[in-house]
Amino acid sequence: MALRTHMDMQTDVDAPISELLAHWIAEQQQRDDLCLRKRPRIGILAARSSLRDGGWPAYSGDAPTVHAVLEAGGLPCLIPTLPLIEGYDPLQLLRDDRTFALFFGVLWSVVRELDGLILIGGGDLSSCLYDQQPHPQTETPHAWRDVWERYIALLAWLLCIPTLGICRGMQLMNVALGGSLYQDVRAQWPRDRPELLRHRARGRVSSTNWVSHPIHLTSPDSRLAVAIRGRGTVDRPFLEAVLSMHHQAVETLAPDLEVVATSPDGVIEAFEETTAARWWIGVQFHPEWMTQLNWALGLFTALIDASRGYTAIPRDEIETLLDEIQAWLRQHDRALHTDVVPLAMTAETQRERLRAALTLQRHAG
């Protein structure tokens, strides 16, 4: 594999494509002739929804996140997670090479234009993406959104695109790289761990129905700690209160990720990538609702600053490795045991069967 540098020299590396790209992109960012974009383009995936009046279908981005990106100096770019083939089960993409190739053509045209990425909050992920059967408390997943976000997250990691994941977004980043989740943290929290805090309010979840709790920052030198410190010089070993609204959480951390914040009960509240070339941070809490506080806006500002350094990467040169990039994605697909959940079976059907089995067990007991 080879990439041509700005000095028209060949850099040949007998190494995985992820290492090759990380090395080459880090090299490009050290150039003296970088032409930085004033407002880097930050991708925000827009989930399917409906307008209240008339129930018109829509694709909507998270407004507080959009506002935070704009305030921090970026240009928010909404990416609709639309079904590319009506009636097609998107999870089939994990093993359908021909359709994946068509999907990749669309996916690449989107990702190659991004300077940064935010993966926002939302509903539960498909449990088959981390090789588990669905728990009875798991919500019905939105499969097209899951597929779009998973592949974009993987490409963002591979291409070293600065990425911030919030709540579900953090969970997806962990799952994409091979980690797993507690599908319902309250039901599955190990008994030998400290007593679990409340991480989501009781009753109907809404934008005004928040729970708050402190978090401990485990390393003063982490990207997260530096971001929320901003231009200040005083280390913050903890944040007194972050906004929380989740019932799932990281269980097994993916390789190459490092925990950089926890809540008092031990729930992982933030992680980041350990490779120097990758600005890749996931947070379980919601800073987008707290940008009136310097530390919260500082997290978005740090993402924008990292994205400015990415804007000058020559994307045309990366395209010489498109075959290798596709093959790398398919490697990650093959690592999933897609027979854990039959793809033709809907999540609702899976949960109904599980509930029925649990009911039989209770009666038998």
C-alpha positions, 0 to 999 in steps of 0.5 A, a space after each residue: 500500500 502506498 500514499 503519495 505525500 505532498 513532497 511527491 515521495 512514496 511512503 510504503 508501509 507494510 502495516 494495517 491500513 489503519 496504521 498507514 492512514 494514521 501515520 500519513 494523516 498525522 504527517 499531513 497535519 504537520 505541514 507548514 502550508 496547511 489551508 484551514 477552513 474558517 468553519 470546518 464541516 461537522 457531520 451530524 446524523 439526522 434520524 427519521 422522525 415526523 412533524 407534529 402537524 399532520 405527522 409528515 415524515 422528516 429527518 431531524 438533527 438534534 437542535 442543541 448540538 447544531 447550535 453548539 457546533 455553530 457557537 463553537 465555530 463549526 458548520 453543522 452538516 445534517 446527514 439523513 439516515 434514510 433507507 437507500 432501498 425501501 423494504 430492504 433489511 439494512 442489517 443484511 448489509 453486514 453480509 450482502 457484498 453487492 448491496 454493501 458496495 452500492 451503499 459504500 458509494 453513497 457513504 463515501 461521498 458523504 464522509 469524504 466531505 467531513 472535517 469532523 463528526 458528532 454522533 448524537 443521543 437517541 434510542 437503543 442500538 441493535 444488540 446484534 451489533 455487539 453479538 447479544 440477544 436483545 434484553 426485554 428492556 431494550 427499545 425497538 432499534 432503528 436499523 437504518 440509523 444503526 447501520 448509517 452511524 456504525 459505518 460512518 463511525 468506523 470510517 471516521 475512526 479509520 480516517 482519523 476524522 475528529 469525532 465526539 460521541 454523546 450518550 448513544 453516540 458514545 455507546 455506538 463508538 464503543 460497539 463499532 470498535 468491538 465493545 459491548 453494552 449493558 442493555 439495561 444498566 439497572 437490571 444488569 449492573 453487577 451486584 459486586 459493584 457500588 450501588 448504582 446512581 439514578 442515570 435517567 429520570 422516572 416516567 416519560 423522558 423529555 428535554 426538561 426531565 433530567 437527572 444530574 450527578 458528578 463525574 470524576 476525571 481520571 487523567 488531567 492530561 486526557 483530551 477530555 480534561 484539556 478540552 473542558 479546562 479550555 484556556 484555564 490552567 487549573 486542573 478539574 479533577 471532577 465536574 460537580 453536575 452533568 446532565 444524564 438521560 440513559 438506561 444503557 451504558 458501556 459494559 466492555 470497553 473496546 480495544 484502544 479506548 481508555 476510560 477518562 471519566 466515571 460516575 461515583 458508581 463506576 459507570 463509564 462516563 467518558 472514553 477516548 482513543 489512545 492514538 495521538 493522530 485520533 481526536 476521538 472522544 465519547 461522553 455518556 452525559 449531555 454537554 450540548 444542553 449546558 453550553 452556557 457553562 465554559 467547560 461544556 462549550 469548551 468540549 465543542 470548541 476543542 472538536 472544532 479546533 481539531 477539525 480545523 487541523 483536518 480540513 487540509 487533508 488531501 482527500 483525493 489521495 486517500 481515494 487511492 486506497 478505496 479498495 483497502 478501505 472497503 475491505 477493512 470495513 468488511 473485516 469488521 462486519 465478518 467479526 460480528 456473529 450475525 447469526 446471534 439475531 436472525 436478521 429477518 426477525 424484527 426486534 419487536 418479535 425478538 422481545 415478544 419471544 423473550 418475554 414469553 420465555 420469561 413468563 414460562 420460566 416464572 410459571 414453571 418456578 
